[in-house]
């Protein structure tokens, strides 16, 4: 009788780390806790100076499945230590784990069972990003892992290129070795993007499973940010564009044209929008360098790359960048880069009525907006909180867009406040009717009882409903100016006192920070005073 594959020691887990003694033992133990299916844990220390190697050596002394490899010099990246792990494993299957992350219980069993049942060379499962210290979890590329799927070749699901992580997958070791699939060596940020392209180029048989198989811990307040979070230097953007360029060349060179094309579209929809949202945080030198680097990268795109859905937010953003040698319209671009996208006024037209990005950039046209249903447009809603004697009033204004909104007859806005850290909504959503105004916009108004929300940051979420039953989820552009709610201390029966601070996010959406109780309010005010005195 053959043992169940869950109990067969057939998996090697490669754990890499550098100067992360605070977390690496926890990562290794999460791999060991997977049970007997894990044959070995290869811990690769990238020449740490904080005692990580000694810690791992002691752990290996008590656990025979752990082997420690210490690199003589620090590589500056994740690729070289992972390659060392690939060379060292003796197991039929291998997976990767970073020192500050963990494998959830049952991850290896689920991946191994799918690999052996489906004869898959690569098996992927759901990764969740866990925001710390709040513990909020956000699934990564959830739609890919909604159900069990088997693919005889990657082209059957081109969206696979959107999941560039290597850590939420189990690989057949001889598949990697036979195709000489390795990570870029040395300091090469975003090595996952290139590695994933090499895997897909080799056309493996794949299985995708809905099980949670990896927990990616996101520590935004860490003294040393992870490579993917440290985006303040324009060198990070250069590295990201280079990784995407190489991924495209790898896929195209292997004859995977559909995957290569999808990878370029992914860059526009994901990377370009993410960095564009943050341009307002950067100085003029960064913006000029970012703009020039983006133009250089997009200059490699061909006509077919631009042809599909030219008014999609990422492509429209890219077209504006390519049409202007210097940075421009950054405020409007960051709102277009938001999720969901907002195209804010003005809504210019050429003399023949063709919609334009702006009158002084007539080469960037928006013809698809004339035929696209309103619920598929990047609608813009303004939002403002105004103080009243006994309540706070939320005023909303929906903009017309080339006549498409009026044609769809907007009926109402559904209003909801959602806690950013936990994702939980406040009391059920409120539906507010829209009324046509004299300036061809639609307005709505509702009261907001801030005392019912509680401490934390609350994001405003809206949904516009139309007469035909369709709807469009939107976020609201935060209006500022005289007469609007600013930082205010509000009496509260529930908390005693409440400090409310409306503000605009990086993408100019309306949010509210709330501190509750005298201690919470005092803490915020002291922090504000310290910043002013610096």
Residue pairs with C-beta under 8 A, 6 or more apart in sequence:
5 37
5 112
5 113
5 116
5 117
6 35
6 37
6 109
6 112
6 113
7 35
7 36
7 37
8 36
8 37
8 112
9 36
9 37
9 38
9 39
9 91
10 37
10 39
10 91
10 92
10 93
10 112
11 34
11 37
11 38
11 39
11 91
11 92
11 93
11 94
11 95
11 108
11 111
11 112
11 170
12 38
12 39
12 40
12 41
12 42
12 85
12 89
12 90
12 91
12 93
12 94
12 95
12 173
13 31
13 34
13 38
13 40
13 41
13 42
13 94
13 95
13 96
13 97
13 103
13 108
14 42
14 44
14 82
14 85
14 86
14 88
14 89
14 94
14 95
14 96
14 97
15 24
15 27
15 28
15 31
15 41
15 42
15 43
15 44
15 85
15 97
15 98
15 99
16 43
16 44
16 46
16 78
16 81
16 82
16 85
16 96
16 97
16 98
16 99
17 23
17 24
17 27
17 43
17 44
17 45
17 46
17 48
17 52
17 81
17 98
17 99
17 100
18 45
18 46
18 47
18 48
18 52
18 74
18 81
18 99
19 48
19 49
19 50
19 52
19 224
20 48
20 50
20 52
20 99
20 100
21 48
21 50
21 51
21 52
21 55
23 99
23 100
23 217
24 43
24 52
24 55
24 56
24 99
24 100
25 55
25 56
25 59
26 102
27 97
27 98
27 99
27 100
27 101
27 102
28 41
28 43
28 56
28 59
28 66
30 97
30 102
30 103
30 104
31 38
31 41
31 97
31 103
31 108
32 38
32 41
32 63
32 65
32 66
33 103
33 105
34 103
34 105
34 106
34 107
34 108
34 109
35 108
35 109
37 108
37 109
37 112
38 65
38 108
39 65
39 90
39 91
40 65
40 66
40 67
40 89
40 90
40 91
41 63
41 65
41 66
41 67
42 67
42 69
42 85
42 88
42 89
43 56
43 59
43 60
43 66
43 67
43 68
43 69
44 69
44 70
44 71
44 81
44 82
44 84
44 85
44 88
45 52
45 53
45 56
45 68
45 69
45 70
45 71
45 81
46 71
46 74
46 75
46 80
46 81
47 70
47 71
47 72
47 73
47 74
47 75
52 99
53 68
53 70
56 66
56 68
57 68
59 66
60 66
60 67
60 68
67 88
69 84
69 85
69 88
71 80
71 81
71 84
75 81
75 185
75 186
75 187
76 186
76 187
77 184
77 185
77 186
77 187
77 188
77 189
77 191
77 227
78 98
78 183
78 191
78 192
78 227
79 182
79 183
79 184
79 185
79 186
79 188
79 191
79 195
80 183
80 185
80 186
82 96
82 166
82 183
82 191
83 182
83 183
83 185
85 94
85 96
86 94
86 173
86 176
86 177
86 182
89 173
91 173
92 172
92 173
92 174
93 111
93 112
93 115
93 170
93 171
93 172
93 173
94 170
94 171
94 173
94 176
95 108
95 111
95 167
95 169
95 170
95 171
96 166
96 167
97 103
97 167
97 214
98 167
100 217
100 219
100 226
101 167
101 214
101 215
101 216
101 217
102 215
102 217
103 213
103 214
103 215
104 212
104 213
104 214
104 215
106 211
107 125
107 211
107 212
107 213
107 214
108 170
110 125
110 209
110 211
110 213
111 123
111 125
111 169
111 170
111 209
111 211
111 213
112 123
112 170
114 120
114 123
114 148
114 207
114 209
115 121
115 123
115 170
115 172
115 207
118 150
118 205
118 207
119 205
120 150
120 172
120 204
120 205
120 206
120 207
121 171
121 172
121 175
121 204
121 205
121 206
122 169
122 170
122 171
122 172
122 175
122 199
122 204
122 205
122 206
122 207
123 169
123 170
123 206
123 207
123 208
123 209
124 144
124 145
124 163
124 168
124 169
124 206
124 207
124 208
124 209
124 213
125 145
125 168
125 169
125 208
125 209
125 210
125 211
125 212
125 213
125 214
126 139
126 140
126 142
126 145
126 168
126 209
126 210
126 211
126 212
126 213
126 214
127 139
127 140
127 141
127 165
127 167
127 168
127 212
127 213
127 214
127 215
127 216
128 137
128 138
128 139
128 140
128 212
128 214
128 215
128 216
129 137
129 138
129 139
129 140
129 216
129 218
130 136
130 137
130 215
130 216
130 217
130 218
131 137
131 138
131 218
131 220
131 421
132 217
132 218
132 219
134 421
134 422
136 421
136 422
136 423
137 215
138 423
139 145
140 163
140 165
140 168
140 216
141 162
141 163
143 159
144 157
144 159
144 160
144 162
144 163
144 208
145 208
145 209
145 210
146 210
147 210
148 207
148 208
148 209
148 210
149 157
149 207
149 208
150 205
150 206
150 207
150 208
151 157
151 160
151 205
151 206
151 207
151 208
152 205
153 203
153 205
154 160
154 200
154 203
154 204
154 206
154 256
154 259
155 256
155 258
155 259
158 258
158 259
158 261
158 262
159 262
160 200
160 206
160 259
161 196
161 197
161 200
161 247
161 251
161 259
161 262
161 263
161 266
162 266
162 270
163 196
164 190
164 192
164 193
164 196
164 247
165 192
165 196
165 214
165 216
166 183
166 192
166 195
166 196
167 192
167 214
167 216
168 213
168 214
171 199
175 181
175 202
175 204
176 182
179 198
179 202
181 195
181 198
181 199
181 202
182 195
182 198
183 191
183 194
183 195
184 191
184 194
184 195
184 246
188 194
188 239
188 243
189 227
189 228
189 236
189 239
189 240
189 243
190 227
190 228
190 239
190 240
190 243
190 244
191 243
193 240
193 243
193 244
193 246
193 247
194 243
194 246
194 247
194 250
196 247
197 246
197 247
197 248
197 250
197 251
197 263
198 250
200 251
200 256
200 259
201 250
201 251
201 253
201 254
201 256
201 259
202 254
203 254
203 256
218 226
218 229
219 226
220 229
227 236
230 236
231 237
231 275
231 278
232 281
232 282
233 286
234 286
234 289
234 290
234 293
237 275
237 290
237 293
237 294
238 293
240 271
240 275
241 267
241 271
241 293
241 294
241 297
244 263
244 264
244 267
244 271
244 297
245 297
245 300
247 263
248 260
248 263
248 264
251 257
251 259
251 260
251 263
252 260
261 304
261 305
264 301
264 305
265 305
265 308
265 314
268 312
268 314
268 315
268 317
268 318
269 312
269 313
269 314
270 314
272 294
272 314
272 317
272 318
272 337
273 313
273 314
273 317
273 337
273 339
274 337
275 290
276 317
276 333
276 334
276 336
276 337
277 334
277 337
277 338
277 506
277 507
278 334
278 506
279 287
279 290
279 327
279 330
279 333
279 334
280 330
280 331
280 334
280 506
281 506
282 290
287 327
287 330
288 326
288 327
290 327
291 321
291 326
291 327
294 318
294 321
295 321
295 322
295 325
298 318
298 321
298 322
299 322
301 318
306 315
306 319
308 315
309 315
309 368
310 316
310 319
310 368
311 366
311 367
311 368
311 369
311 372
313 336
313 337
313 341
313 378
314 337
316 336
316 343
316 357
316 364
316 366
317 333
317 336
317 337
319 357
319 364
320 328
320 329
320 333
320 357
320 361
320 364
323 357
323 361
323 363
323 364
324 361
328 361
329 357
329 358
331 508
332 343
332 344
334 506
334 507
334 508
335 341
335 342
335 343
335 344
335 380
335 477
335 507
335 508
336 342
336 343
336 378
337 507
338 475
338 507
338 508
338 509
339 475
340 378
340 472
340 473
340 474
340 475
341 378
342 378
342 379
342 380
342 381
342 474
342 475
342 477
343 377
343 378
343 379
343 380
343 401
344 380
344 399
344 477
345 380
345 399
346 358
347 355
347 399
347 400
347 401
347 402
348 355
348 356
348 357
348 358
348 359
349 355
349 356
349 402
350 356
350 362
350 365
354 365
354 366
354 367
355 365
355 366
355 367
355 369
355 370
355 402
356 362
356 364
356 365
356 366
357 364
357 365
357 366
358 364
366 402
369 377
369 401
369 402
369 404
370 402
370 403
370 404
372 404
373 404
373 408
373 470
374 401
374 404
374 405
374 407
374 408
374 410
374 466
374 470
374 472
375 408
375 464
375 466
375 470
375 471
375 472
376 472
377 401
377 404
377 405
377 472
379 398
379 399
379 401
379 405
379 464
379 472
379 474
380 398
380 399
380 401
380 474
380 477
381 396
381 397
381 398
381 399
381 413
381 462
381 464
381 474
381 475
381 476
381 477
382 396
382 397
382 399
382 476
382 477
382 479
383 394
383 395
383 396
383 397
383 460
383 462
383 476
383 477
383 478
383 479
383 510
384 394
384 395
384 478
384 479
384 484
384 510
385 392
385 393
385 394
385 395
385 448
385 484
385 485
385 502
385 510
385 512
386 392
386 393
386 395
386 483
386 484
386 485
387 393
387 485
387 488
388 447
391 447
391 448
391 449
392 447
392 448
392 449
392 450
392 485
392 500
393 445
393 446
393 447
393 448
394 415
394 445
394 446
394 447
394 448
394 460
395 443
395 444
395 445
396 413
396 415
396 432
396 443
396 444
396 445
396 446
396 462
396 476
397 437
397 441
397 442
397 443
397 444
398 405
398 410
398 413
398 434
398 441
398 442
398 443
398 444
398 464
399 405
399 441
400 406
400 440
400 441
405 442
406 440
408 466
408 467
408 468
408 470
409 466
409 467
409 468
410 434
410 442
410 464
410 465
410 466
410 467
411 433
411 434
411 465
411 466
411 467
412 431
412 432
412 433
412 434
412 444
412 464
412 465
413 431
413 432
413 434
413 444
413 462
413 463
413 464
413 465
414 429
414 430
414 431
414 432
414 462
414 463
414 465
414 471
415 429
415 430
415 431
415 432
415 446
415 460
415 461
415 462
416 425
416 426
416 428
416 429
416 430
416 460
416 461
416 462
417 425
417 426
417 448
417 453
417 458
417 459
417 460
417 461
417 512
418 424
418 425
418 426
418 458
418 459
418 461
419 425
419 426
419 453
419 454
419 456
419 457
419 458
420 456
420 457
420 458
420 459
420 511
421 456
421 457
422 456
426 452
426 453
426 458
427 452
429 463
430 446
432 444
432 445
432 446
433 444
434 442
434 443
434 444
434 464
435 442
435 443
435 444
436 442
437 443
450 490
450 498
450 500
450 512
450 514
451 490
451 492
451 493
451 494
451 495
451 498
452 494
453 512
453 514
454 514
454 516
455 514
455 515
455 516
455 520
456 513
456 514
457 511
457 512
457 513
457 514
458 511
458 512
458 513
458 514
459 475
459 505
459 509
459 510
459 511
460 475
460 476
460 509
460 510
460 511
460 512
461 473
461 475
462 473
462 474
462 475
462 476
463 471
463 472
463 473
463 474
464 471
464 472
464 474
465 471
466 472
475 507
475 509
475 510
476 509
476 510
477 508
477 509
477 510
478 502
478 503
478 504
478 505
478 508
478 509
478 510
478 511
479 510
480 504
484 502
485 500
485 502
486 501
486 502
487 499
487 500
487 501
488 499
488 500
489 497
489 498
489 499
489 500
489 521
490 497
490 498
490 499
490 500
491 497
491 498
492 498
492 516
494 516
495 516
495 517
495 520
496 517
496 518
497 516
497 517
497 518
497 521
498 514
498 515
498 516
498 521
499 514
499 515
499 516
499 520
499 521
499 524
499 525
500 512
500 513
500 514
501 512
501 513
501 514
501 524
502 510
502 511
502 512
503 511
503 512
503 513
504 510
504 511
505 511
515 521
515 523
515 524
